[in-house]
Amino acid sequence: MFSKKMLCTLSIIGLSLVGCSNVEEPVKEEMSEAIKEEKSEVLNEIENVEESTNSYMPNQQESQIESNNNPVYEVQQPQEEVIEVPACDDTIPYGAYTSYNEANMAAQNALNESFFTQGWSNGHYGVDTHQTECGTIYYTYWFEEFVGS
């Protein structure tokens, strides 16, 4: 029932907007008569829908009579205890990565740069996995010159 009422209301609004959009152009009498007929049909439908919905609702006097005959008891609900959970720290440290592949590529690039800038002949790197208090996983890397015996 509600959707029918909304459809009728939207139709009226749409028809009024169509009529407002042609302000500069003269409106033909044939079109305006057709629009007036459609509006009157839609208004009749709205009135029919409102009458049918009003027939199911008791009027205000009847509802007051019914409420006066029935005793009203207030029931107090017990209050629930509110437990505050401290917020977890979900910050990812500076220089850490949220993707393993990004951390791996950064470690390879850092190791290669050390080979060229510091003259390393051999080295290795690793990617470590960490987790924040909230459970977010992040990755860091390390690299060093590998010196054999």
C-alpha positions as CSV (number, residue, x, y, z in Angstrom):
1,M,0.0,0.0,0.0
2,F,2.8,2.4,0.8
3,S,4.5,1.8,-2.5
4,K,1.3,2.5,-4.4
5,K,1.0,5.8,-2.5
6,M,4.6,6.7,-3.2
7,L,4.2,5.9,-6.9
8,C,1.2,8.2,-7.1
9,T,3.0,11.0,-5.3
10,L,6.0,10.6,-7.4
11,S,3.9,10.7,-10.6
12,I,2.3,14.0,-9.5
13,I,5.7,15.5,-8.7
14,G,7.0,14.2,-12.1
15,L,4.1,15.7,-13.9
16,S,4.5,19.0,-12.2
17,L,8.2,19.1,-13.0
18,V,7.5,18.3,-16.7
19,G,5.0,21.3,-16.7
20,C,7.6,23.5,-15.1
21,S,10.4,22.6,-17.5
22,N,8.6,24.1,-20.5
23,V,8.3,27.7,-19.2
24,E,9.7,29.4,-22.3
25,E,7.7,27.4,-24.8
26,P,3.9,27.9,-25.0
27,V,2.0,24.8,-23.8
28,K,-0.5,23.4,-26.2
29,E,-4.1,23.3,-24.9
30,E,-4.4,19.6,-25.9
31,M,-1.4,18.6,-23.9
32,S,-2.4,20.7,-20.9
33,E,-5.9,19.0,-20.9
34,A,-4.3,15.6,-21.1
35,I,-2.0,16.5,-18.2
36,K,-5.0,17.8,-16.2
37,E,-6.8,14.5,-16.8
38,E,-3.8,12.4,-15.7
39,K,-3.4,14.5,-12.6
40,S,-7.0,14.2,-11.6
41,E,-6.8,10.4,-12.2
42,V,-3.7,10.2,-10.0
43,L,-5.4,12.3,-7.3
44,N,-8.4,10.0,-7.3
45,E,-6.1,7.0,-6.9
46,I,-4.3,8.7,-4.0
47,E,-7.6,9.5,-2.3
48,N,-8.7,5.9,-2.8
49,V,-5.5,4.6,-1.3
50,E,-5.8,7.0,1.7
51,E,-9.4,6.0,2.3
52,S,-8.4,2.3,2.3
53,T,-5.5,2.9,4.7
54,N,-7.6,5.1,7.0
55,S,-10.3,2.5,7.3
56,Y,-7.8,0.1,9.0
57,M,-6.6,2.7,11.5
58,P,-8.8,3.4,14.6
59,N,-9.6,7.0,15.1
60,Q,-8.1,9.0,17.9
61,Q,-11.1,8.8,20.2
62,E,-11.3,5.0,20.0
63,S,-7.7,4.6,20.8
64,Q,-8.0,6.9,23.8
65,I,-11.0,4.9,25.1
66,E,-9.1,1.7,24.7
67,S,-6.0,3.1,26.5
68,N,-8.2,4.3,29.4
69,N,-9.8,0.9,29.9
70,N,-6.4,-1.0,30.1
71,P,-4.2,-0.4,33.1
72,V,-0.6,0.6,32.2
73,Y,2.3,-0.9,34.0
74,E,5.8,0.3,33.6
75,V,8.4,-2.4,33.6
76,Q,11.9,-1.3,34.3
77,Q,14.5,-3.2,32.5
78,P,17.7,-4.0,34.3
79,Q,20.6,-1.9,33.1
80,E,23.3,-3.7,31.3
81,E,26.9,-3.2,32.4
82,V,29.0,-1.5,29.8
83,I,32.4,-3.0,29.6
84,E,34.9,-0.8,27.9
85,V,37.5,-2.6,25.9
86,P,40.6,-0.6,25.3
87,A,41.3,0.1,21.6
88,C,44.1,-1.8,20.1
89,D,47.1,-0.1,18.5
90,D,46.9,-0.8,14.7
91,T,49.7,1.5,13.6
92,I,52.2,0.0,11.2
93,P,55.8,1.3,11.9
94,Y,57.5,3.6,9.4
95,G,59.4,1.7,6.8
96,A,57.2,-1.5,7.1
97,Y,55.2,-2.9,4.3
98,T,51.7,-4.4,4.1
99,S,52.6,-6.7,1.2
100,Y,55.3,-9.4,1.3
101,N,56.2,-8.8,-2.3
102,E,56.8,-5.1,-1.7
103,A,59.1,-5.9,1.3
104,N,61.0,-8.5,-0.7
105,M,61.6,-6.2,-3.6
106,A,62.7,-3.4,-1.3
107,A,65.1,-5.7,0.4
108,Q,66.6,-6.9,-2.9
109,N,67.0,-3.3,-4.1
110,A,68.6,-2.2,-0.8
111,L,71.1,-5.2,-1.0
112,N,71.9,-4.4,-4.6
113,E,72.5,-0.7,-3.8
114,S,74.9,-1.8,-1.0
115,F,76.9,-3.9,-3.4
116,F,77.4,-0.9,-5.6
117,T,77.8,1.9,-3.1
118,Q,79.7,0.1,-0.3
119,G,81.5,-2.4,-2.5
120,W,80.1,-5.5,-1.0
121,S,81.0,-8.7,-2.8
122,N,78.5,-10.9,-1.1
123,G,75.4,-10.4,1.1
124,H,72.0,-11.7,2.1
125,Y,68.7,-10.4,3.2
126,G,65.5,-11.6,4.9
127,V,61.9,-10.5,5.3
128,D,60.3,-10.7,8.7
129,T,56.6,-11.0,9.4
130,H,55.0,-9.0,12.3
131,Q,51.5,-8.4,13.6
132,T,49.9,-5.3,15.3
133,E,47.8,-5.6,18.4
134,C,44.7,-5.5,16.2
135,G,45.9,-8.4,14.0
136,T,47.1,-6.5,11.0
137,I,50.1,-8.2,9.4
138,Y,53.0,-6.2,8.2
139,Y,56.5,-7.0,6.9
140,T,60.0,-5.6,7.5
141,Y,63.3,-6.6,5.9
142,W,66.9,-6.7,6.9
143,F,70.1,-7.1,4.9
144,E,73.8,-7.5,5.7
145,E,77.1,-8.3,4.1
146,F,77.9,-12.0,4.2
147,V,81.4,-12.6,5.3
148,G,82.5,-16.2,5.1
149,S,85.5,-17.8,6.8
